[in-house]
């Protein structure tokens, strides 16, 4: 279920990310504890800054 965290980190909203995953994997189980964990991660996530050369 790393896909949810990756989609959230690149800017997808929670509902959009979950819908995208479910459209491709209909048997997905979004356990509440996992979704809460992803959202907690997103609150503290800071993307790396890209160096300009």
C-alpha atoms as an extended CHARMM CRD file, in Angstrom:
* protein
*
        53  EXT
         1         1  UNK       CA              0.0000000000        0.0000000000        0.0000000000  PROA      1               0.0000000000
         2         2  UNK       CA              2.9380000000        2.3020000000       -0.5230000000  PROA      2               0.0000000000
         3         3  UNK       CA              1.0920000000        3.6370000000       -3.5690000000  PROA      3               0.0000000000
         4         4  UNK       CA             -1.2280000000        5.7570000000       -1.4180000000  PROA      4               0.0000000000
         5         5  UNK       CA              1.7010000000        7.4330000000        0.3230000000  PROA      5               0.0000000000
         6         6  UNK       CA              3.4980000000        8.0660000000       -2.9820000000  PROA      6               0.0000000000
         7         7  UNK       CA              0.4180000000        9.5450000000       -4.6510000000  PROA      7               0.0000000000
         8         8  UNK       CA             -0.2230000000       11.7840000000       -1.6310000000  PROA      8               0.0000000000
         9         9  UNK       CA              3.4360000000       12.9120000000       -1.5870000000  PROA      9               0.0000000000
        10        10  UNK       CA              3.3070000000       13.9700000000       -5.2450000000  PROA      10              0.0000000000
        11        11  UNK       CA              0.2090000000       16.0500000000       -4.6820000000  PROA      11              0.0000000000
        12        12  UNK       CA             -2.9170000000       13.9300000000       -5.0850000000  PROA      12              0.0000000000
        13        13  UNK       CA             -5.7420000000       14.4990000000       -2.6380000000  PROA      13              0.0000000000
        14        14  UNK       CA             -6.6390000000       11.5910000000       -0.3750000000  PROA      14              0.0000000000
        15        15  UNK       CA             -9.9220000000       10.7590000000       -2.1070000000  PROA      15              0.0000000000
        16        16  UNK       CA             -8.4300000000       11.0840000000       -5.5940000000  PROA      16              0.0000000000
        17        17  UNK       CA             -5.4800000000        8.8560000000       -4.6900000000  PROA      17              0.0000000000
        18        18  UNK       CA             -7.7320000000        6.2170000000       -3.1560000000  PROA      18              0.0000000000
        19        19  UNK       CA            -10.0740000000        6.3160000000       -6.1690000000  PROA      19              0.0000000000
        20        20  UNK       CA             -7.1580000000        5.9040000000       -8.5660000000  PROA      20              0.0000000000
        21        21  UNK       CA             -5.8000000000        2.9030000000       -6.6870000000  PROA      21              0.0000000000
        22        22  UNK       CA             -9.2230000000        1.3110000000       -6.3630000000  PROA      22              0.0000000000
        23        23  UNK       CA             -9.9520000000        1.7680000000      -10.0800000000  PROA      23              0.0000000000
        24        24  UNK       CA             -6.9110000000       -0.3600000000      -10.8760000000  PROA      24              0.0000000000
        25        25  UNK       CA             -7.1300000000       -2.7810000000       -7.9460000000  PROA      25              0.0000000000
        26        26  UNK       CA            -10.7980000000       -3.2590000000       -6.9820000000  PROA      26              0.0000000000
        27        27  UNK       CA            -10.0280000000       -5.6150000000       -4.0700000000  PROA      27              0.0000000000
        28        28  UNK       CA             -7.9370000000       -3.0160000000       -2.2270000000  PROA      28              0.0000000000
        29        29  UNK       CA             -8.5280000000       -2.7010000000        1.5230000000  PROA      29              0.0000000000
        30        30  UNK       CA             -7.7750000000        0.7570000000        2.8820000000  PROA      30              0.0000000000
        31        31  UNK       CA             -7.4000000000       -0.0950000000        6.5630000000  PROA      31              0.0000000000
        32        32  UNK       CA             -8.1830000000        2.9440000000        8.7230000000  PROA      32              0.0000000000
        33        33  UNK       CA             -4.9050000000        2.6160000000       10.6120000000  PROA      33              0.0000000000
        34        34  UNK       CA             -2.9540000000        2.6840000000        7.3460000000  PROA      34              0.0000000000
        35        35  UNK       CA             -4.7850000000        5.7070000000        5.9660000000  PROA      35              0.0000000000
        36        36  UNK       CA             -4.2200000000        7.5690000000        9.2610000000  PROA      36              0.0000000000
        37        37  UNK       CA             -0.5320000000        6.6620000000        9.1120000000  PROA      37              0.0000000000
        38        38  UNK       CA             -0.2130000000        8.0010000000        5.5540000000  PROA      38              0.0000000000
        39        39  UNK       CA             -1.9880000000       11.2260000000        6.4920000000  PROA      39              0.0000000000
        40        40  UNK       CA              0.2940000000       11.6530000000        9.5220000000  PROA      40              0.0000000000
        41        41  UNK       CA              3.2980000000       11.1840000000        7.2440000000  PROA      41              0.0000000000
        42        42  UNK       CA              1.9500000000       13.7550000000        4.7660000000  PROA      42              0.0000000000
        43        43  UNK       CA              1.5170000000       16.3570000000        7.5320000000  PROA      43              0.0000000000
        44        44  UNK       CA              5.2470000000       16.1260000000        8.2830000000  PROA      44              0.0000000000
        45        45  UNK       CA              6.4980000000       15.4680000000        4.7170000000  PROA      45              0.0000000000
        46        46  UNK       CA              8.8680000000       17.9840000000        3.1630000000  PROA      46              0.0000000000
        47        47  UNK       CA              9.9840000000       17.1990000000       -0.3750000000  PROA      47              0.0000000000
        48        48  UNK       CA             13.6940000000       17.3500000000       -1.1270000000  PROA      48              0.0000000000
        49        49  UNK       CA             14.8630000000       20.5000000000       -2.8550000000  PROA      49              0.0000000000
        50        50  UNK       CA             16.2150000000       19.9470000000       -6.3390000000  PROA      50              0.0000000000
        51        51  UNK       CA             19.6480000000       21.4390000000       -7.0180000000  PROA      51              0.0000000000
        52        52  UNK       CA             19.9090000000       23.8320000000       -9.9130000000  PROA      52              0.0000000000
        53        53  UNK       CA             23.1020000000       23.6170000000      -11.8670000000  PROA      53              0.0000000000
